[in-house]
């Protein structure tokens, strides 16, 4: 796909750049509702943790996914049922400290090449997402395209060096309290 317009709406950067690094296969019906870089005052973006929210389900597919994928994941820190509808799953990225801080600072082009490949491999090569993500990770290949779309001199974009804004830490913050689970009816 050729990029011929800018993606103007904010999108969760954690979902595009970090979730693919979990190596959870695309195509499963169990996907996070959203991903975050922080949670209330408990986790902040410097903690290098990805916070994912999942809709709580009781069906076999979800139960198998939770047991065989989430609970066995090598990055898993915690899995918390916060209310009758939501499960929060926290993954550690402390082994990718340098890449994490490039990500937080919106320096996607400085992320390690192997990490970039893992991110890109998550997306279907024929999809629009792939084209955009590739342009964010490898901007040098796309400066001229973006300069044409924006109507600016290509050297301006080269001086900036990045084609995607950095994560908005307020939008990447989960604000949800843990309910008193003793008062929640659990469906068996």
C-alpha positions in Angstrom: 0.0 0.0 0.0 1.2 3.5 -0.8 0.9 6.2 1.8 -1.0 9.1 0.3 -2.5 10.8 3.4 -1.5 11.3 7.0 -3.0 9.4 9.9 -4.4 12.4 11.9 -6.3 10.8 14.8 -4.3 9.8 17.9 -3.7 6.1 18.2 -2.3 4.1 21.1 1.4 4.0 20.4 1.7 1.2 22.9 -0.7 -1.0 20.9 1.2 -0.4 17.6 4.9 -0.5 18.8 4.9 -2.6 22.0 2.0 -5.1 21.9 3.5 -6.8 18.8 6.7 -7.5 20.8 4.7 -9.9 23.0 4.7 -12.4 20.1 1.0 -13.1 20.6 -0.3 -14.2 17.2 -2.6 -12.0 15.2 -6.0 -13.5 14.4 -7.1 -14.7 17.8 -10.5 -13.5 19.1 -8.8 -12.7 22.4 -7.2 -9.3 21.9 -6.8 -6.4 24.4 -9.5 -3.8 24.5 -6.6 -1.3 24.8 -3.0 -1.0 25.9 -1.4 1.5 28.2 2.0 2.7 29.5 0.8 3.4 33.0 -1.9 2.7 35.4 -3.3 5.2 37.9 -0.5 6.0 40.3 0.7 2.4 40.6 2.7 2.1 37.3 4.3 4.9 35.4 5.9 4.9 31.9 9.4 4.7 33.4 8.6 1.3 34.9 8.8 -0.2 31.4 5.5 -2.2 31.7 2.8 -2.6 29.1 -0.6 -2.6 30.7 -3.3 -4.4 28.7 -7.0 -4.5 29.4 -9.1 -7.5 28.3 -12.8 -8.0 28.4 -13.4 -10.8 31.0 -14.9 -13.8 29.4 -15.8 -17.3 30.7 -15.9 -19.1 27.3 -13.4 -22.0 26.6 -11.5 -20.0 24.0 -10.7 -17.2 26.5 -10.0 -19.7 29.3 -7.5 -21.5 27.1 -5.9 -18.3 26.0 -5.5 -17.1 29.5 -4.1 -20.4 30.7 -1.8 -21.2 27.7 -0.7 -17.7 26.5 -1.2 -15.1 29.2 -0.3 -17.0 32.3 2.7 -18.7 30.7 4.0 -15.6 29.0 7.7 -14.8 29.9 6.9 -11.1 30.2 3.9 -11.5 32.5 4.1 -9.6 35.8 0.5 -9.7 36.9 -3.0 -10.6 35.8 -5.7 -8.8 37.8 -9.5 -9.0 37.6 -10.4 -5.4 38.3 -14.1 -5.7 38.0 -16.7 -8.0 36.6 -16.0 -7.0 33.0 -12.2 -6.2 32.9 -9.0 -8.1 33.4 -5.7 -6.1 33.5 -2.6 -7.9 32.4 0.8 -6.3 33.0 3.9 -7.3 31.0 7.5 -6.3 31.7 9.8 -4.7 29.0 12.8 -4.1 31.3 15.0 -6.2 29.1 14.4 -3.7 26.3 15.4 -0.6 28.2 17.1 1.3 25.4 14.2 0.5 22.9 11.7 1.4 25.6 13.2 4.9 26.1 13.5 5.5 22.4 9.8 4.6 22.1 8.7 6.9 25.1 10.7 9.8 23.5 9.1 9.2 20.1 12.4 8.2 18.5 11.0 5.2 16.7 13.8 5.2 14.1 16.4 4.7 16.8 14.8 1.4 18.0 17.0 -1.6 17.5 16.6 -3.1 14.0 15.7 -6.6 15.3 13.0 -5.0 17.5 11.7 -3.0 14.5 11.5 -6.2 12.5 9.5 -8.0 15.2 7.1 -5.0 15.3 6.6 -5.0 11.5 6.3 -8.8 11.3 3.1 -8.5 13.4 1.3 -6.6 10.7 0.0 -8.0 7.4 2.4 -6.6 4.7 -0.6 -5.7 2.5 -2.3 -3.6 5.2 -2.3 0.1 5.6 -1.0 -0.3 9.1 2.1 -2.0 7.8 2.9 0.9 5.5 2.4 3.5 8.2 4.4 1.6 10.9 7.2 0.9 8.4 7.4 4.7 7.7 7.6 5.4 11.4 10.3 2.9 12.0 12.3 3.5 8.8 11.5 7.2 8.1 14.5 7.7 5.8 12.7 5.7 3.1 9.6 7.9 3.4 10.7 11.5 4.0 10.0 12.5 0.4 6.5 11.0 0.5 5.6 12.8 3.7 7.1 16.1 2.5 4.9 15.9 -0.6 1.8 15.2 1.5 2.6 18.0 3.9 3.8 20.4 1.3 7.1 21.1 3.1 10.7 20.9 2.1 12.1 17.3 2.6 15.0 18.7 4.5 12.7 19.9 7.2 11.5 16.4 7.8 15.0 15.1 7.7 16.0 17.6 10.4 13.2 16.4 12.6 14.1 12.8 11.9 10.8 11.2 12.9 7.4 10.9 11.1 5.2 10.0 14.1 4.6 11.9 17.2 5.6 10.5 20.6 3.1 8.8 22.9 0.7 11.0 24.7 1.4 9.8 28.3 -2.1 11.0 29.4 -3.9 9.1 26.7 -1.6 6.1 27.4 -2.6 6.0 31.1 -5.2 3.5 32.3 -7.5 5.1 34.9 -9.5 2.3 36.5 -9.7 1.2 40.2 -9.7 -2.3 41.4 -13.2 -3.2 42.6 -13.9 -5.0 45.9 -14.0 -8.4 44.2 -15.8 -10.0 47.1 -18.9 -8.0 46.1 -18.7 -9.1 42.5 -20.7 -12.1 41.3 -18.4 -14.4 39.4 -20.2 -16.4 36.7 -19.1 -20.0 36.6 
